[in-house]
Amino acid sequence: MKTCLIAPAQSTHTQRWVNFYLGSNLDVFVISAEDYEIPGVKVYLLKRNTSKGKNRTNKRFSFKNIIKKIAYNRALNQLYFIRGLWFLYRESRYRDKIKRIIRKEKPDIVHAFESIPFGFYGAKQDFEVPFLVSIWGSDIVQFPKKSFIFRNATKKILKKAKVIFCTSRFLGRKVKNYLSKSDYAKIKIVPFGIDIERFNPEKFTKDKDRVFTLGFIKHFKEIYAPGDVVKAFSLVSKKIPDSHLIMIGDGDLKDELKRLVKKLKLQDKVELLDYIPYEKVPSYLSKMDVFLMPSLHDSFGVSAIEAQAMQVPVVATNVEGIPKAIQDKKTGFLVPVHSPEKIAEKVLLLARNRNLRLKMGERGREFVKENYVWERNAGVVLKVYEEIIS
């Protein structure tokens, strides 16, 4: 079986799927908008690599450059109509290239990761093979609300797809808003899974003399409310002066977070670290006693699953798909959005009750082993492939 993935090659999720396919003896290649090498797999780049070859004259006032400049201007970033125009322009440029790649490789299945933009690139093609799409979150929860261009694109993508994979029932309900009832059967719920052996606390030795440590591993973006983490920790540190906070990520709010840390006089207690490779995530989780995830929106909560697999209790917001990733009062606590005080309250409860913290950690790992093992969940997708082809 030969599979074409239209997906972001630089994404950890894409790389995990590729490795799974290779381990299952599937032939796979990737079509990506970004230049990124995946060992053992052919990656076709949609964008022209301008760093190679001859220099080309830049048409400063071309339609392409005007729209691109506006679309990527941070001050105008919320003008989703303009971003939609740029999105359509890129699709028109990529359409013929994708068609040539598909004709050359002759895959049995074309599978797009994320409906926008990658699903749209595939949905505009007249494939003679089944087209499938995986919904990951913001592609169905946020983008369709921003512009009629994205709404119409979403409807076309979902109508074209033979199967629609969703990582949670919450996303499945969102997808139904863009389908007729007769197409509901196309939806398959396949949660993100993790490598339970990679995220194994027994592989790491905990320093018994370390201070009580909180952790956050997400993008420093408004949607994930990293400022609430710092504010909650400020309250915790007043009760536990030698506590520590590790925040790992990247994003637009990093400078703002630095200013907030300085304002609250937490410079000696907070580590703001840049993005780390995925393989290092378990090591950092092993240094944490409680994991914080105060997201304003989150379709599932993979970070919570990873933390629980490492026997780290999670305090997270009670929004969208997160309640499916955490067992409230059993493997962690759910709190309202924008509630640093509630977060601090639950953290202090865990800090003062070591037995509760350890018990929640043990339950968390069992919860993940029962529901979110990568190989088992990925196998569901492979089974769907086989059913479609047969």
TAWO-V228521 format. One record per run of one state. SS is the DSSP state (alpha for helix, beta for strand, coil for the rest). FROM is the first residue (numbers start at 0). TO is the last residue. If there is no record, write none. Layout:
SS,FROM,TO
SS,FROM,TO
This chain:
coil,0,0
beta,1,5
coil,6,10
alpha,11,22
coil,23,25
beta,26,31
coil,32,40
beta,41,44
coil,45,61
alpha,62,70
coil,71,72
alpha,73,75
coil,76,78
alpha,79,104
coil,105,107
beta,108,112
coil,113,113
alpha,114,122
coil,123,128
beta,129,134
coil,135,136
alpha,137,140
coil,141,141
alpha,142,145
coil,146,146
alpha,147,159
coil,160,161
beta,162,165
coil,166,167
alpha,168,175
coil,176,179
alpha,180,185
beta,186,188
coil,189,192
beta,193,193
coil,194,199
alpha,200,202
coil,203,211
beta,212,216
coil,217,220
alpha,221,223
coil,224,224
alpha,225,238
coil,239,242
beta,243,247
coil,248,252
alpha,253,262
coil,263,268
beta,269,272
coil,273,276
alpha,277,284
coil,285,288
beta,289,292
coil,293,300
alpha,301,308
coil,309,311
beta,312,316
coil,317,320
alpha,321,323
coil,324,326
beta,327,327
coil,328,330
beta,331,334
coil,335,338
alpha,339,351
coil,352,352
alpha,353,370
coil,371,371
beta,372,372
alpha,373,388
coil,389,389
